[in-house]
Amino acid sequence: MKTLIIFYSVHHNNTEKIARMMAKALMAELLTPDKVKFYELHNYDLIGFGSGIYFGRHHKMLISFAGKLPALNKKTFIFSTSGRGVTGKYHDALKEKLSQAKCEIIGEFTCKGYDTFGPLKFFGGVNKEHPTQDDLEAAKVFAYSLKNKF
């Protein structure tokens, strides 16, 4: 199963840590959206998309990238890190873009991440220890579970 993980990690590399753990478990290639060539996406069986959560959704660079995807008809998964560490509706905008690209979402993962965005920076942020080793282990278990969906 050839896998690509497309991620965008900005402030504290929370999402990159999760992406790297998933990539190791799936033997996946890791790229940021600006490095992806659309014509090469058809070479992959599974494609993951992830970033931190900003104002209730994935990073605008990842959302914009997903909005430009051609019809892929691929199995995909979504992941995120955030100060809250819950999915809720945070994945909805990205889900919509992937749906428009005829992608099947076979899993979602989220965990807490160190967050100093906006006013949180004045208080030293929240979740300084995240992602923890347990979070990384959960990401690995999630990645392995994706293999069973093929």
Accessible surface in RSA format (square Angstrom, percent):
REM  Atomic radii and reference values for relative SASA: ProtOr
REM  Chains: A
REM  Algorithm: Lee & Richards
REM  Probe-radius: 1.40
REM  Slices: 20
REM RES _ NUM      All-atoms   Total-Side   Main-Chain    Non-polar    All polar
REM                ABS   REL    ABS   REL    ABS   REL    ABS   REL    ABS   REL
RES MET A   1    92.81  48.1  23.31  15.4  69.50 165.5  28.24  24.0  64.57  85.5
RES LYS A   2   108.13  52.8  99.93  61.3   8.20  19.5  65.86  59.3  42.27  45.0
RES THR A   3     2.89   2.1   0.00   0.0   2.89   6.9   0.00   0.0   2.89   4.4
RES LEU A   4     1.27   0.7   1.27   0.9   0.00   0.0   1.27   0.9   0.00   0.0
RES ILE A   5     0.00   0.0   0.00   0.0   0.00   0.0   0.00   0.0   0.00   0.0
RES ILE A   6     0.00   0.0   0.00   0.0   0.00   0.0   0.00   0.0   0.00   0.0
RES PHE A   7    15.07   7.5  15.07   9.3   0.00   0.0  15.07   9.1   0.00   0.0
RES TYR A   8    54.52  25.5  54.44  31.0   0.08   0.2  16.84  12.7  37.68  46.4
RES SER A   9    26.21  22.1   2.33   3.1  23.88  55.0   2.14   4.5  24.07  33.7
RES VAL A  10    64.67  42.6  36.60  33.1  28.07  67.6  40.18  34.9  24.49  66.4
RES HIS A  11   103.70  56.7  72.52  50.4  31.18  79.8  52.63  54.2  51.06  59.4
RES HIS A  12    57.24  31.3  42.88  29.8  14.36  36.7  35.33  36.4  21.91  25.5
RES ASN A  13    71.96  49.6  71.60  69.2   0.36   0.9   6.12  14.7  65.84  63.6
RES ASN A  14    17.43  12.0  16.12  15.6   1.31   3.2   2.16   5.2  15.27  14.8
RES THR A  15     2.92   2.1   2.50   2.5   0.43   1.0   0.00   0.0   2.92   4.4
RES GLU A  16    41.10  23.6  41.10  31.1   0.00   0.0   6.24  12.1  34.86  28.5
RES LYS A  17    97.11  47.4  90.55  55.6   6.57  15.6  54.90  49.4  42.22  45.0
RES ILE A  18     0.00   0.0   0.00   0.0   0.00   0.0   0.00   0.0   0.00   0.0
RES ALA A  19     0.00   0.0   0.00   0.0   0.00   0.0   0.00   0.0   0.00   0.0
RES ARG A  20   133.01  55.8 127.53  65.0   5.48  13.0  49.33  67.4  83.68  50.7
RES MET A  21    36.50  18.9  32.63  21.6   3.87   9.2  34.39  29.2   2.11   2.8
RES MET A  22     0.00   0.0   0.00   0.0   0.00   0.0   0.00   0.0   0.00   0.0
RES ALA A  23     8.58   7.9   7.03  10.9   1.54   3.5   7.32  10.3   1.25   3.3
RES LYS A  24   163.40  79.7 142.10  87.2  21.31  50.7  96.12  86.5  67.28  71.7
RES ALA A  25     5.11   4.7   0.00   0.0   5.11  11.6   1.85   2.6   3.25   8.6
RES LEU A  26     3.40   1.9   0.00   0.0   3.40   8.5   0.00   0.0   3.40   9.1
RES MET A  27   167.60  86.8 134.64  89.1  32.95  78.5 103.27  87.8  64.33  85.2
RES ALA A  28    18.26  16.8   0.00   0.0  18.26  41.5   1.11   1.6  17.14  45.4
RES GLU A  29    80.37  46.1  70.00  53.0  10.38  24.7  37.55  72.6  42.83  35.0
RES LEU A  30    38.12  21.2  18.20  13.0  19.92  50.1  18.20  12.8  19.92  53.6
RES LEU A  31    41.73  23.2  38.33  27.4   3.40   8.5  41.73  29.3   0.00   0.0
RES THR A  32    40.33  28.7  38.90  39.4   1.43   3.4  34.36  46.2   5.97   9.0
RES PRO A  33     8.37   6.1   3.13   2.8   5.25  19.1   3.43   2.8   4.94  30.7
RES ASP A  34    95.22  66.7  56.17  55.9  39.05  92.3  36.27  85.4  58.94  58.8
RES LYS A  35   129.63  63.2 115.81  71.1  13.82  32.9  68.27  61.5  61.36  65.4
RES VAL A  36    17.29  11.4   1.59   1.4  15.70  37.8   1.59   1.4  15.70  42.6
RES LYS A  37   105.60  51.5  99.46  61.0   6.14  14.6  57.87  52.1  47.73  50.8
RES PHE A  38    70.42  35.2  66.56  41.2   3.85  10.0  66.73  40.5   3.68  10.5
RES TYR A  39   158.82  74.2 135.73  77.2  23.09  60.1 118.84  89.3  39.98  49.3
RES GLU A  40    65.37  37.5  65.00  49.2   0.38   0.9  13.00  25.1  52.37  42.8
RES LEU A  41     0.68   0.4   0.68   0.5   0.00   0.0   0.68   0.5   0.00   0.0
RES HIS A  42    99.25  54.2  82.17  57.1  17.07  43.7  56.57  58.3  42.67  49.7
RES ASN A  43    88.28  60.9  69.61  67.3  18.67  45.0  14.42  34.7  73.86  71.4
RES TYR A  44    13.81   6.4  13.37   7.6   0.43   1.1   3.51   2.6  10.30  12.7
RES ASP A  45    64.83  45.4  57.22  56.9   7.62  18.0  11.02  25.9  53.81  53.7
RES LEU A  46     0.00   0.0   0.00   0.0   0.00   0.0   0.00   0.0   0.00   0.0
RES ILE A  47     0.00   0.0   0.00   0.0   0.00   0.0   0.00   0.0   0.00   0.0
RES GLY A  48     0.00   0.0   0.00   N/A   0.00   0.0   0.00   0.0   0.00   0.0
RES PHE A  49     0.00   0.0   0.00   0.0   0.00   0.0   0.00   0.0   0.00   0.0
RES GLY A  50     0.00   0.0   0.00   N/A   0.00   0.0   0.00   0.0   0.00   0.0
RES SER A  51     0.00   0.0   0.00   0.0   0.00   0.0   0.00   0.0   0.00   0.0
RES GLY A  52     8.35  10.3   0.00   N/A   8.35  10.3   7.94  21.8   0.41   0.9
RES ILE A  53    27.05  15.4   5.96   4.4  21.09  50.8   5.96   4.3  21.09  57.2
RES TYR A  54    36.96  17.3  33.82  19.2   3.14   8.2  28.11  21.1   8.85  10.9
RES PHE A  55   177.35  88.7 135.16  83.7  42.19 109.8 150.41  91.2  26.95  77.1
RES GLY A  56    34.07  42.0   0.00   N/A  34.07  42.0  16.59  45.5  17.49  39.2
RES ARG A  57   108.13  45.4 108.13  55.1   0.00   0.0  34.54  47.2  73.59  44.6
RES HIS A  58     1.17   0.6   0.04   0.0   1.13   2.9   0.00   0.0   1.17   1.4
RES HIS A  59    29.43  16.1  29.38  20.4   0.05   0.1  11.96  12.3  17.47  20.3
RES LYS A  60   165.27  80.6 155.96  95.7   9.31  22.2 102.25  92.0  63.03  67.1
RES MET A  61    71.25  36.9  64.63  42.8   6.62  15.8  70.27  59.7   0.98   1.3
RES LEU A  62     0.00   0.0   0.00   0.0   0.00   0.0   0.00   0.0   0.00   0.0
RES ILE A  63    14.65   8.3  14.65  10.9   0.01   0.0  14.65  10.5   0.01   0.0
RES SER A  64    54.68  46.2  42.91  57.3  11.78  27.1  35.37  75.3  19.31  27.1
RES PHE A  65    14.85   7.4  11.31   7.0   3.54   9.2  14.37   8.7   0.48   1.4
RES ALA A  66     1.66   1.5   0.00   0.0   1.66   3.8   0.00   0.0   1.66   4.4
RES GLY A  67    41.91  51.7   0.00   N/A  41.91  51.7  10.14  27.8  31.77  71.2
RES LYS A  68   140.06  68.3 115.73  71.0  24.33  57.9  75.35  67.8  64.71  68.9
RES LEU A  69    18.18  10.1   0.00   0.0  18.18  45.7   0.00   0.0  18.18  48.9
RES PRO A  70    55.16  40.2  42.69  38.9  12.47  45.3  55.16  45.5   0.00   0.0
RES ALA A  71    59.78  55.0  40.82  63.0  18.95  43.1  41.22  58.0  18.56  49.2
RES LEU A  72     4.69   2.6   0.00   0.0   4.69  11.8   0.00   0.0   4.69  12.6
RES ASN A  73   113.05  78.0  84.90  82.0  28.16  67.8  32.21  77.5  80.84  78.1
RES LYS A  74    35.04  17.1  30.48  18.7   4.56  10.9  12.17  11.0  22.87  24.4
RES LYS A  75    62.07  30.3  60.41  37.1   1.66   4.0  35.44  31.9  26.64  28.4
RES THR A  76     0.00   0.0   0.00   0.0   0.00   0.0   0.00   0.0   0.00   0.0
RES PHE A  77     0.00   0.0   0.00   0.0   0.00   0.0   0.00   0.0   0.00   0.0
RES ILE A  78     0.00   0.0   0.00   0.0   0.00   0.0   0.00   0.0   0.00   0.0
RES PHE A  79     0.00   0.0   0.00   0.0   0.00   0.0   0.00   0.0   0.00   0.0
RES SER A  80     0.02   0.0   0.02   0.0   0.00   0.0   0.00   0.0   0.02   0.0
RES THR A  81     3.85   2.7   2.92   3.0   0.92   2.2   0.13   0.2   3.72   5.6
RES SER A  82    12.58  10.6   4.61   6.2   7.96  18.3  12.57  26.8   0.01   0.0
RES GLY A  83    18.28  22.5   0.00   N/A  18.28  22.5   6.18  17.0  12.10  27.1
RES ARG A  84   158.24  66.4 145.96  74.4  12.28  29.2  56.68  77.5 101.56  61.6
RES GLY A  85    15.87  19.6   0.00   N/A  15.87  19.6   0.00   0.0  15.87  35.5
RES VAL A  86    67.49  44.4  64.74  58.6   2.75   6.6  67.34  58.5   0.15   0.4
RES THR A  87    36.91  26.2  32.54  33.0   4.37  10.4  23.26  31.2  13.64  20.6
RES GLY A  88    61.46  75.8   0.00   N/A  61.46  75.8  39.29 107.8  22.17  49.6
RES LYS A  89   164.37  80.2 154.91  95.1   9.45  22.5 106.84  96.2  57.52  61.3
RES TYR A  90    40.16  18.7  39.83  22.7   0.33   0.9  24.50  18.4  15.65  19.3
RES HIS A  91     0.23   0.1   0.23   0.2   0.00   0.0   0.23   0.2   0.00   0.0
RES ASP A  92    58.98  41.3  54.99  54.7   3.98   9.4  28.79  67.7  30.19  30.1
RES ALA A  93    21.96  20.2  12.92  19.9   9.04  20.6  19.40  27.3   2.56   6.8
RES LEU A  94     0.09   0.1   0.00   0.0   0.09   0.2   0.00   0.0   0.09   0.3
RES LYS A  95    67.43  32.9  66.48  40.8   0.95   2.3  29.14  26.2  38.29  40.8
RES GLU A  96   100.92  57.9  94.21  71.3   6.71  16.0  33.69  65.2  67.23  54.9
RES LYS A  97    57.49  28.0  56.29  34.5   1.20   2.9  11.32  10.2  46.16  49.2
RES LEU A  98     0.00   0.0   0.00   0.0   0.00   0.0   0.00   0.0   0.00   0.0
RES SER A  99    69.70  58.9  60.19  80.3   9.50  21.9  24.60  52.4  45.10  63.2
RES GLN A 100   109.90  61.5  85.09  62.2  24.81  59.1  47.32 100.7  62.58  47.5
RES ALA A 101     2.61   2.4   1.02   1.6   1.59   3.6   2.44   3.4   0.17   0.4
RES LYS A 102   127.84  62.4 111.68  68.5  16.16  38.5  72.62  65.4  55.22  58.8
RES CYS A 103    14.62  11.1   0.00   0.0  14.62  34.4   0.99   2.5  13.63  14.7
RES GLU A 104    96.80  55.6  89.47  67.7   7.33  17.5  43.12  83.4  53.68  43.8
RES ILE A 105    51.62  29.4  23.70  17.7  27.92  67.3  23.70  17.1  27.92  75.8
RES ILE A 106    17.03   9.7   5.55   4.1  11.48  27.7  13.21   9.5   3.82  10.4
RES GLY A 107    12.89  15.9   0.00   N/A  12.89  15.9  12.15  33.3   0.74   1.7
RES GLU A 108    63.11  36.2  37.69  28.5  25.42  60.5  14.74  28.5  48.37  39.5
RES PHE A 109    21.58  10.8  17.64  10.9   3.94  10.2  21.58  13.1   0.00   0.0
RES THR A 110    29.79  21.2  12.85  13.0  16.94  40.4  12.78  17.2  17.01  25.7
RES CYS A 111    10.30   7.8   5.71   6.4   4.59  10.8  10.30  26.1   0.00   0.0
RES LYS A 112    86.42  42.2  84.39  51.8   2.02   4.8  32.61  29.3  53.81  57.3
RES GLY A 113     0.71   0.9   0.00   N/A   0.71   0.9   0.71   1.9   0.00   0.0
RES TYR A 114    54.03  25.2  50.03  28.5   4.00  10.4  28.52  21.4  25.52  31.5
RES ASP A 115    30.94  21.7  28.95  28.8   1.99   4.7   7.70  18.1  23.24  23.2
RES THR A 116    30.84  21.9  24.09  24.4   6.75  16.1  12.13  16.3  18.71  28.3
RES PHE A 117    81.27  40.7  73.65  45.6   7.62  19.8  77.79  47.2   3.48  10.0
RES GLY A 118    28.55  35.2   0.00   N/A  28.55  35.2  23.13  63.5   5.42  12.1
RES PRO A 119    95.18  69.4  93.59  85.3   1.59   5.8  94.45  78.0   0.73   4.5
RES LEU A 120    54.97  30.6  54.95  39.3   0.02   0.1  54.97  38.6   0.00   0.0
RES LYS A 121   125.39  61.2 105.34  64.6  20.05  47.7  51.01  45.9  74.38  79.2
RES PHE A 122   157.94  79.0 123.72  76.6  34.22  89.0 128.97  78.2  28.97  82.9
RES PHE A 123   162.99  81.5 132.25  81.9  30.74  80.0 140.75  85.3  22.24  63.6
RES GLY A 124    28.91  35.7   0.00   N/A  28.91  35.7  26.23  72.0   2.68   6.0
RES GLY A 125    12.98  16.0   0.00   N/A  12.98  16.0   0.05   0.2  12.92  28.9
RES VAL A 126    57.97  38.1  53.66  48.6   4.31  10.4  57.97  50.4   0.00   0.0
RES ASN A 127    27.36  18.9  16.09  15.6  11.27  27.1   2.10   5.1  25.26  24.4
RES LYS A 128   133.43  65.1 111.10  68.2  22.33  53.2  62.85  56.6  70.58  75.2
RES GLU A 129   112.12  64.4  90.35  68.4  21.78  51.8  59.86 115.8  52.26  42.7
RES HIS A 130    32.73  17.9  28.11  19.5   4.62  11.8  18.14  18.7  14.60  17.0
RES PRO A 131    12.79   9.3   0.06   0.1  12.73  46.3   0.06   0.1  12.73  79.1
RES THR A 132    36.85  26.2  31.70  32.1   5.15  12.3  34.10  45.8   2.75   4.2
RES GLN A 133   124.23  69.5 116.06  84.8   8.17  19.5  62.25 132.5  61.98  47.0
RES ASP A 134   117.03  82.0 110.06 109.5   6.97  16.5  29.57  69.6  87.46  87.2
RES ASP A 135    21.81  15.3  20.63  20.5   1.18   2.8   1.16   2.7  20.65  20.6
RES LEU A 136    29.03  16.2  29.03  20.8   0.00   0.0  29.03  20.4   0.00   0.0
RES GLU A 137    74.42  42.7  74.42  56.3   0.00   0.0  38.45  74.4  35.98  29.4
RES ALA A 138    46.34  42.6  37.60  58.0   8.75  19.9  43.34  61.0   3.00   8.0
RES ALA A 139     0.00   0.0   0.00   0.0   0.00   0.0   0.00   0.0   0.00   0.0
RES LYS A 140    60.25  29.4  60.25  37.0   0.00   0.0  13.81  12.4  46.44  49.5
RES VAL A 141    88.14  58.0  86.44  78.3   1.71   4.1  87.10  75.7   1.04   2.8
RES PHE A 142    26.42  13.2  21.54  13.3   4.88  12.7  26.23  15.9   0.19   0.5
RES ALA A 143     0.00   0.0   0.00   0.0   0.00   0.0   0.00   0.0   0.00   0.0
RES TYR A 144   102.69  47.9  99.53  56.6   3.17   8.2  65.21  49.0  37.48  46.2
RES SER A 145    41.54  35.1  37.43  50.0   4.10   9.4  34.38  73.2   7.15  10.0
RES LEU A 146     0.00   0.0   0.00   0.0   0.00   0.0   0.00   0.0   0.00   0.0
RES LYS A 147    80.41  39.2  67.53  41.4  12.88  30.7  43.02  38.7  37.39  39.8
RES ASN A 148   129.50  89.3  97.26  94.0  32.24  77.6  30.80  74.1  98.70  95.4
RES LYS A 149    97.90  47.8  80.14  49.2  17.76  42.3  58.36  52.5  39.54  42.1
RES PHE A 150   108.08  54.1  43.96  27.2  64.12 166.8  73.62  44.6  34.45  98.6
END  Absolute sums over single chains surface
CHAIN  1 A     7712.1       6188.3       1523.9       4267.9       3444.2
END  Absolute sums over all chains
TOTAL          7712.1       6188.3       1523.9       4267.9       3444.2
